[in-house]
Each structure stands twice: as C-alpha cells, then as structure tokens.
Amino acid sequence: MAKITGFKTLDVRFPTSRGLDGSDAMNKDPDYSAAYLTLETDTPGLEGNGFVFTLGRGNDLACDAIDLIAQTLIGRDLGQLSKAMGALAQELVRDSQVRWLGPEKGVTHMATGAVLTAVWDLISKIAGKPLWKLLSDMSPEEIVELVDWRYLTDALTPAEALEMLKKVQPNRAANEAKMLAEGLPAYTTTPGWLGYTDEKMVRLSKEAVADGFTLIKLKCGASLEDDKRRLRLAREAVGPNVKLAVDANQVWDVQEAIDWINALGDVNLHWVEEPTNPDDVVGHAAIAKGIAPVKVATGEACANRVMFKQFLQLKGLSYMQIDSARVGGVNENVANVLLAAKFGIPVCPHAGGVGLCEMVQHFAMFDAVAVSGHHDDRIMEYMDHLHEHMSVPTDVRNGRYFPPSKPGAGAEMLKASLADFTYPTGPQWKDFV
Amino acid sequence: MAKITGFKTLDVRFPTSRGLDGSDAMNKDPDYSAAYLTLETDTPGLEGNGFVFTLGRGNDLACDAIDLIAQTLIGRDLGQLSKAMGALAQELVRDSQVRWLGPEKGVTHMATGAVLTAVWDLISKIAGKPLWKLLSDMSPEEIVELVDWRYLTDALTPAEALEMLKKVQPNRAANEAKMLAEGLPAYTTTPGWLGYTDEKMVRLSKEAVADGFTLIKLKCGASLEDDKRRLRLAREAVGPNVKLAVDANQVWDVQEAIDWINALGDVNLHWVEEPTNPDDVVGHAAIAKGIAPVKVATGEACANRVMFKQFLQLKGLSYMQIDSARVGGVNENVANVLLAAKFGIPVCPHAGGVGLCEMVQHFAMFDAVAVSGHHDDRIMEYMDHLHEHMSVPTDVRNGRYFPPSKPGAGAEMLKASLADFTYPTGPQWKDFV
C-alpha cells in the first residue's frame, strides 16, 4: 500500500482585492488565498491536497502551521490510515504541546484541518471515489469512529449518532440516486458584494434568478439606509418568490443587530448571517429571539464542534453554515453534520473564496445521502469565481450543485494556477509586491 | 520622543518536560517556552518585551506570528502611541486580512497580545512606572478608552465602566497603600503536579502552608481513586483551615465532570478548575449547577473577552482566571477585569509556566487599586519555578504577592537566560535536539 513520503506547502494568493469582489462590511480587501499542502507518496502520480483558506496576510503563517503539523505524517502507510482516520484526527488535534496554541481554534486548528483533508484526499483517490461517496459508503459504525466525541456527549452520544445513521441507511441508495439526478439546491452571493453599484447588484440578481437560483444573499451592515435601498431594489429585481438573505459579517453588537434588522422593515428576509461576533453564542441566541421570525445563520467562523454544539443547544442559529477550511478537517465536519441532524437544524454550507465550494459540497452531499436525507432547507452557498483554478471544479447548473464523480476531497488546484499565483514570486504577483 | 526602530523574536524553551514539573492530565510533557519579542527603539538602552507562552512545539510558529504582526510598529512614535493604546490595539486586532485567522483567538491573537504587551512595556519604562501603577494612575476616561467595546455592550457599556471606575477613584490611594504594605494573597500549585509521588506532594503541601499559602491546588482528572487519595492526604497535611482546589485541565465531558467531582466526597473543595473544554460556556454552566456548592474556576485558555463575557452571563465560572499571554494583551485584560467587576466575580489570575506570574500580577494589582478594590476572594496563582530568568522576578513572601516597583510590564527576561535556552541552538538544547 502507498506510503506518505513527504510534503510541501505553497503560499498561493489570488489578488481579489484589486477588484471589489469579496468586499463586505468586515472584510474590506480580501485576497482569497490558500496555504496549500501537497502530500507526496511513493506511488507515482498519487498526491493529496488540502489547504487553509485565508484572506491574504498571514497565509505564510498558515503554511508554517501546516509544516509543523504535517511532519508527523511522513512514513505513514495509507492502508493503515484509511482504517483509522478517527485516531489520526485525535492524534493531530490532541498533540500535548501544540494543543496549547488553540485548543482547537485559530491557525493551528485550521492547519490540522488542511492536513487531514489532504490525507482524506489521498484515501479518496486510492478508493477511486469522491469524498462524499466514500463517506456515504461507510458503515454507521465506521462513521461514528471518525468523530472525536470528547466534549460532545452532553448533546450527542456515539450511540445516538449510530442510531440516527442506521435509521437512514436503508434510504442511502434512493437518496443518492435522487441527488445524482436532481443535484442539491444552491444560492448565490455573487450579486451582493458591498463594493458593487446598485445597477450591478440588480443586474446580477436578475441574472442569478435567470440562472435558476432561488435564494440570493446580499452583504449588509455598512449603512442602514444603503441596506434598506439595496434590499428594496433586490426584492423588486427578483420578485416575491425568490428568497433574500443578508450577511453582516460580524459587524454588530447584540442590540445593534436586533435594532438594525428590525429597522429594515418587511422585506421578507430568509436569514441574517453572522450578525455579531462568531464566538458569541449567547449573543446570537438573544438576536435570534429579538429578530424572530427572521432567522439567524452562522458558522463560517465557528471554530470547532464545541462551539457548534453550544449554538445548537442555545438556539443561536437556525441554519448551520459549516466551512471546509476552518475546523479540524473532514472528521470535525462529520461531527458537525451529525450534531445538526440531532438538533434538526439544516446544514447550509459556507463557500466562496477559492476552492471552498469544491470542498464543502462533499459534506452537504454526505448529509443528503447518509445523515439527514433530502429536505427543502439545505441550501449551499455558491460564488462564480476562481473555479477555473480547481482540478475538479463545481458542477452548478440551474441553481443546483451536481455531485462530482472524480475521486478526491475537492482541494486540488491546477499546477499552472499554483505556479501563476504563488506569492510573492509568481507572475501574477511579482509586479505588485 | 522615542521611536520603535525594529524588532526581533527569539524561540526560547525551558526543558521542563525532562522532570515532571508541569505535568497534568492534559499537558503531559510541557517544555515551558516563550516566543519572545524585543521591540527596539532609537533610545539607547530602551527595549520593550512581550511574549507568547507556549508548551514547546509550535513556539517557532508563535514567533512567526509575532513577526507578522510586529512589522506594522516600525517607525511608530512612542509618545503618540502612549496616548492611543486603545486605537493601536484595535488596529492590530482588526487587521482586515489577518483577522480571518482567528478572529481574536489562537496563535495570531496570542501574538497580538505579545506585541501589545511589548509596547506597554516600553510605555511603562518611559513613564518610569511598573504597568500596574501606570494603569492605576490613568483617569477613568483613559482606562475606558483602552478597551475595544465592540461585542461587549450587551453586558457592559463604556458608560457603566466609567461609572464603576469613578466610584473607586477616591479609594485608589488607600487601596495602593494597603497593597504596598500587605501585598495580595497568592496560592500555590507547586505541590500538586500529577507526576509527583504522594510523599512529595504531602511534603510540598506542608512546606507551602509553612510558607504562608492559604490555598493549595492539586492537579486531578487522571484517576478518580488517585484523586480521592491525594485529596485526603493533602487535607490531612494542610489541616482544615487551608483551602484546597483541584485542576482538571479540560479532561472531562460535562456529565463526567459532575459525576467525578460529586464522587470525590466531602473534601471541602474551594474550586474545580477547567473541568471541560475551555470553549464550552454552556457546559461550564451545567457543571457549575451540578457540583454546587463547589465552585468552577476557569480562564487560562479562554480566548478573548467575548468568551469571558458569556462565562459571566451564563454563570459558567465563579473565579475568573485571566491569563497574561493568551488574550490580546494588556488592553483585553483591562476589559476582562472590568467585565469581572461588573458581574461581581473575583479575578484570580492564572500564572506559572515561565514569566506568567511576573506579567499577570499587574492586572490583579490594577484591579485591587482602581477597579474592584480589596476583598478576600482575589487570589493569585504562584509557582516557584523559572523566576530566576526574569529581569524583575516576583516578590512573593508569606503567601502574598508584593508589587514590583521597577518600570515595565513584567515580560523581560535576562539576556543570559535567553542565550542559554534559545531553541535549538542554545547550550541547554544543543545536546538534546
């Protein structure tokens, strides 16, 4: 069986701040970036990839963190690892010295996630399956083994998870067939960046509806008057039957969020995303009460499963926006999907940036096949940029994600793109830095 | 006025894992380490120091993070900075790209704290005051300006903080005189490491009582039977009038913590520290209810003021253990001290490691002079190791911390120690790595 023989990290940055794509009330000038890991093996042509997504500065630090954590993988046998991914995840997360730097949060945890994603990428490629299919074909017992149950048992026990998974098991084949035929619903944030003019926002919103999207999300939170006007224009553009959501990217204090949302008037909002600090479970719960019937969505900056557990326990979110490059990789997202199912909360993945759509779709697809099945409330974020750099770009048609069939975890970028956007020496950067 | 002209970081590690000092149920082999920052100025002899405390592996990563964040300080005028430390803290914490890597947690936040501590060290040295005195001499308005109020106002507003500070202002001189004369109470963890034999624990406990300490803390959580025996022996050794606390260092799930503590029997515990994951506010609140009248203490791994806010709101802690090298430096600890005062919860700083006693004492002393005043419930952790490496070591006598009089923030280490313990090239490491 193949062995991991080495690794390299690459600081890859896309100069998105030169336009205003990606601008919101908190993140004014992101350069969508990847601290990109390649795990090398002794099998010709077999490499595994994972990455930490960042906004530019600090991407080199994320590479350093991956270097720290990936070292321990050299010499490991992939046949053995494929049967003990839960143990590997715990080994990396629980390093008795590195753990202090989190625990399970910030750069070291994101790097751990990237490393685990790269191992899963290798295992998926060896199995000849895309990650969603690999996970969906595992037995309930094997899935339960992937999760680090420490700190979760007051909300969900392994036995309860096993029972949930077994209950869905008979429906897996039908769930998969339906998903392959119809895809899973997507929404788009493409029209809604704060840096766009009203005209551009309206034009892109209409295009999004024409493209089949049934939910459109606008960034908000910089100016109440702007938000009112933009939402009114967006509602006029998309008509009464398309859902509208807003995303504040953490700019408000708790009462400010409540007052702001309630001042928007009756624009029939589907959700308000990241109304305040992503650590503030208590605050989100207060906001959820204060803005009902408008719902709260959050999760892209939720550090780990222990934070998600609390958001679910306190009803601080109604839509759980898991992210593929924030938490501790595939294993922790399996935990997150199981937690959401236990509490009856839909998983609505966060995506965009670079490569996030390609990675996170696997968890929604696993959820649809093997955990919560098909329902109307799961909707996956989509943005139409930077997919051209991915080896297996998303297949989004008619506002729906269709599952990838190629093996892997979705993190692999094209070698030409990697060379082109390497920071600061690549051709796309050398005249700017 | 002096300007910051450059900086250097140093990876300094003390090989504490070679003994079993520092061993607990979670942290089995810590090498107490500092990612050590020196800010250089154009004034001969004037340098500022701060550091991230780590357990060894990853200390280099913390140095890299400091490098990333400290760059922005070069060329800054210390006269101007001294009047705008609140603005500087916000500038560093809110970096629109780096923020994604936290936000306000993990390696980047700890590095931000180290950088801010080093600037405060410079300002204290220029003012010719130890940090506690510099803070205690600021006007209530100036103190309020230090805090980043974003995300706090649902629990504490600037106006409320101002009122609290003004109320104590007439007592500041008396509070200071009393503190200079009598010191502030300390407790010791020196006897209680898990790696120690019963005999050593008993001997050190008796010595601690003889040294004047009125609270002794034992590590726990590896074995219930061991914990019962050790607590019984410790109680016999110290008598009925010395307080006993235990520290589980995050090893339990919520129900497990409740069951374990309740199974210890009536040993009259003063507090249980870190019973579960440090992010689990909801879990700590459940544990606090489940083990009453035993109290919960936590905070050394609490990432930021937003987490502390929630611990206070949900009554997840009864003793707030702020740490000097975890959160965003002096500014965030001022916020933490104000939050604790608002909720009537005593600040009982976490210390130990290397240099943590020297740094964190300043916040307890500021609290005693200018915020919550003197009361019986504030007690500061003390460990009797590695102080010989600090430029201004603690002055702990008769179980009490006496305030330092030398200018600075407490983070400065002796140049000989830095050279000796530089990793991996220093004389103390070169034969081991």
Chai-1 contact restraints between the chains, C-beta under 6 A:
chainA,res_idxA,chainB,res_idxB,connection_type,confidence,min_distance_angstrom,max_distance_angstrom,comment,restraint_id
A,N27,B,S96,contact,1.0,0.0,6.0,A-B,restraint_1
A,K28,B,S96,contact,1.0,0.0,6.0,A-B,restraint_2
A,D29,B,S96,contact,1.0,0.0,6.0,A-B,restraint_3
A,T54,B,W100,contact,1.0,0.0,6.0,A-B,restraint_4
A,L55,B,Q97,contact,1.0,0.0,6.0,A-B,restraint_5
A,L55,B,W100,contact,1.0,0.0,6.0,A-B,restraint_6
A,G56,B,Q97,contact,1.0,0.0,6.0,A-B,restraint_7
A,R57,B,Q97,contact,1.0,0.0,6.0,A-B,restraint_8
A,R57,B,V98,contact,1.0,0.0,6.0,A-B,restraint_9
A,G58,B,V98,contact,1.0,0.0,6.0,A-B,restraint_10
A,G58,B,L101,contact,1.0,0.0,6.0,A-B,restraint_11
A,L61,B,D64,contact,1.0,0.0,6.0,A-B,restraint_12
A,L61,B,A65,contact,1.0,0.0,6.0,A-B,restraint_13
A,L61,B,L68,contact,1.0,0.0,6.0,A-B,restraint_14
A,D64,B,L61,contact,1.0,0.0,6.0,A-B,restraint_15
A,D64,B,D64,contact,1.0,0.0,6.0,A-B,restraint_16
A,A65,B,L61,contact,1.0,0.0,6.0,A-B,restraint_17
A,L68,B,L61,contact,1.0,0.0,6.0,A-B,restraint_18
A,S96,B,N27,contact,1.0,0.0,6.0,A-B,restraint_19
A,S96,B,K28,contact,1.0,0.0,6.0,A-B,restraint_20
A,S96,B,D29,contact,1.0,0.0,6.0,A-B,restraint_21
A,Q97,B,L55,contact,1.0,0.0,6.0,A-B,restraint_22
A,Q97,B,G56,contact,1.0,0.0,6.0,A-B,restraint_23
A,Q97,B,R57,contact,1.0,0.0,6.0,A-B,restraint_24
A,V98,B,R57,contact,1.0,0.0,6.0,A-B,restraint_25
A,V98,B,G58,contact,1.0,0.0,6.0,A-B,restraint_26
A,W100,B,T54,contact,1.0,0.0,6.0,A-B,restraint_27
A,W100,B,L55,contact,1.0,0.0,6.0,A-B,restraint_28
A,L101,B,G58,contact,1.0,0.0,6.0,A-B,restraint_29
A,L101,B,V107,contact,1.0,0.0,6.0,A-B,restraint_30
A,G102,B,G106,contact,1.0,0.0,6.0,A-B,restraint_31
A,K105,B,K105,contact,1.0,0.0,6.0,A-B,restraint_32
A,K105,B,G106,contact,1.0,0.0,6.0,A-B,restraint_33
A,G106,B,G102,contact,1.0,0.0,6.0,A-B,restraint_34
A,G106,B,K105,contact,1.0,0.0,6.0,A-B,restraint_35
A,G106,B,G106,contact,1.0,0.0,6.0,A-B,restraint_36
A,G106,B,V107,contact,1.0,0.0,6.0,A-B,restraint_37
A,V107,B,L101,contact,1.0,0.0,6.0,A-B,restraint_38
A,V107,B,G106,contact,1.0,0.0,6.0,A-B,restraint_39
A,V107,B,V107,contact,1.0,0.0,6.0,A-B,restraint_40
A,Y151,B,N277,contact,1.0,0.0,6.0,A-B,restraint_41
A,T153,B,D253,contact,1.0,0.0,6.0,A-B,restraint_42
A,D154,B,V254,contact,1.0,0.0,6.0,A-B,restraint_43
A,D253,B,T153,contact,1.0,0.0,6.0,A-B,restraint_44
A,V254,B,D154,contact,1.0,0.0,6.0,A-B,restraint_45
A,Q255,B,D154,contact,1.0,0.0,6.0,A-B,restraint_46
A,N277,B,Y151,contact,1.0,0.0,6.0,A-B,restraint_47
A,N277,B,V306,contact,1.0,0.0,6.0,A-B,restraint_48
A,D279,B,V306,contact,1.0,0.0,6.0,A-B,restraint_49
A,D279,B,M307,contact,1.0,0.0,6.0,A-B,restraint_50
A,D280,B,V306,contact,1.0,0.0,6.0,A-B,restraint_51
A,V282,B,Q310,contact,1.0,0.0,6.0,A-B,restraint_52
A,V282,B,Q313,contact,1.0,0.0,6.0,A-B,restraint_53
A,V306,B,N277,contact,1.0,0.0,6.0,A-B,restraint_54
A,V306,B,D279,contact,1.0,0.0,6.0,A-B,restraint_55
A,V306,B,D280,contact,1.0,0.0,6.0,A-B,restraint_56
A,M307,B,D279,contact,1.0,0.0,6.0,A-B,restraint_57
A,Q310,B,V282,contact,1.0,0.0,6.0,A-B,restraint_58
A,Q313,B,V282,contact,1.0,0.0,6.0,A-B,restraint_59
